[in-house]
């Protein structure tokens, strides 16, 4: 608060100050989290937690500012506060008031769970501090409180217990006559009150509008500021996978070193530059007794599919500061990953952007246990990055709040495996690419005979580019051709010549890393000598340009008299010329296939070298294979340059068709699958091979796929039931095996997906402008297909149709959606279900509720009937199922029940029995027990459906319930109806004596109620039971009685039944 007040006044705060530091730590959020998760599920529980968090912070921060304090920073469940010029009396009064406020909100009732109690402990220390603003303003400024006083308050906090206010010895001695001390604990004073009242000194009202944008912007992360500026602050909160990185450091004397502020600022700016390079975010900088530490997040607010790798790569760099920061000592790091709740939290007047979750605590614990220079990671990080990094397992580590230990590993270094034979990475043969392989075969043959070729394979993530590349490599080796491969990794995309370094080392036979036990200096010397020898053997004239290869290979080769004279452009041109000569020379000895993967991430130098080699290979036996994700020529100018070469070929990979998916799944499971299993896999993966394999593995490993007796793989019973209850299934051609219904909306069905699938899509979504991203989120609520009118109605920002259309067109250009139906009935389609699901998954439950309500209301308003006589005449009738869906997720039980009844009856009339049961059962669940008439009608309809399905046990249960309801209603016609239904049931189960008695009862009750139609049906049922008993004369008499009632009853169906009985 004091910093903002100063900004408004145009003043600056001194970097030295004297006053009181208050540290308040809230406990109980871990059991509260567990209770919320148990009661509401993991996603809903994670969302509800911050609401309680904000309620507590609002009460506490209000007291801080009421007594003239300022919240300097947040760290987990704690806040650090500063009271400038205070002797400690206002800080103490504030802490006592915070305890009073805390007691009024401490007990939290969780539905279906026990009461959870929160508590707070507060520690106070007085004395001098340093006040710094650190960080790059282009990234974010951070307010920091540092010095021995801050260390003292951290030490005091360790002595405090729940519900206490504790002052350190120095502060307690200065206020001894004013304190009511209940206990002295190792010199620390436990304070229960003050001997005299303390007058609050609240801050004056603050005119935030007085702060210009240039003053505000540097205090926020750029993605956060962009969302707030776009009016999307409410949608800043999201649930997403993220990675937490904690780093502890020392080496700065904040009290005695006048340059401490500059040193800390320089270090934080360097940290921010490393994090920015990997697109991570610095969330917190905190000072304490055991050193300073910082917290960074990857995956929030911007996500990538390789966030874990980016965090690990950043940690390796952060472990060793550069020479100009050599005063930094004892760096310790911890990393973990998991599903986290991101967004703003705090009070109304002081908030922060945070990334919260259980794995944040794990990462902090790992940091505290690491030795200086060590990086400890959780098992989740190991699983996500083990292909690229080397770890040493350390066993289990106890973590507060977890009953069992957490598996921990020590990060050693980056793994640099040889990928020169990629076919070994795939366990199954390539499927569904026969046409592409035929074309590639011709190009390989041309290159092998001396006509150089460039083949560019383009495709989205997971479509099978790498697998196709592996097959190309195998075919090239068989010709034979020499093969070398360079790969650009996302977290290393700015490494100069990265992929070319990899493939040139392969061509020269130089290892990527030293053998175990060999000192790196010796290894480098040996490699330079080996390289010099190879050049002399290949072409003695190359030796003069040996230092240039040091740039390419990452070897420190001293310049000679010639190369030392080169300026940078000349040096690069000379290097490129040397590379071209060497490649051409090698190709003349043996035809050469050069494959470069992930070209879309390639650094600028590698792109330039690639173009140079491309232009020099037309008359040489070289095949250049370039693999990348979709990019426009504006995004990657290399594409336009290559397109002008006549030996350039472009192969765009599309998704696999159903036959390809069937073959892929069969290979993966080593057996055939049912239609339902294939439907689910196909609609989830949308033909994407990688997603398909991930999904199949996940379903298999979780037990969601089971092998039937006939050897085929099918969905497990629980998963099938979940889909059935969500109205996502239909019988194939109305009969036979289950299949996914055409209208199935899987976004709201909790089936589970691999995080890696979400990560890929979430990464692309995050690169959209915030307004466009919000529009896609709203569209995801509508369904996989959506139209502009409903999108405009549901959108929270009330955008003009033209604006929405432009945003959707932009999304279409980025391959998120496509035009399904042209004008005049324009309809859009998410290209992948998974894209829709990921967008939907970032919405919080409250956001979903409001958006689903808006969509449902649009349907009701757009298809509102003027006069409705029956369901068939209702314009809404085709939309009953979708209205059930939207009102269900809007959590409006009354509207959901209304449409579930209509949808159930509609399905029953259409002989869609499974769907009818689902809707009617849901309607019954939502119908109050005292709504006897409504429950009677619903049960009567459901019982009839059970009869048609032959579900006798369920039918019997419904009949028992109907009998009780009919008696409660007390009229003979309903009792007659139930008796008639009982007769039908008993006849179907062969209990003819029971059926006879029930039919006779139905006739008697119908006569008493003067219900001719029921009486007619009763005689018919009585007659058929007698037929089963072989008493044909009696049956004839009963059918004739029914026929006699037909004219008056006006019931043709009953008349026909009687005539049938009479033959």
Order of alpha helices (4+ residues) and beta strands (2+ residues): alpha-beta-alpha-alpha-beta-beta-alpha-beta-beta-beta-beta-alpha-beta-alpha-beta-beta-alpha-alpha-beta-alpha-beta-beta-alpha-beta-beta-alpha-beta-alpha-beta-beta-alpha-beta-alpha-beta-alpha-alpha-alpha-alpha-beta-alpha-beta-alpha-beta-alpha-alpha-alpha-beta-beta-alpha-beta-beta-alpha-alpha-beta-alpha-alpha-beta-beta-alpha-alpha-alpha-alpha-alpha-alpha-alpha-alpha-alpha-alpha-alpha-alpha
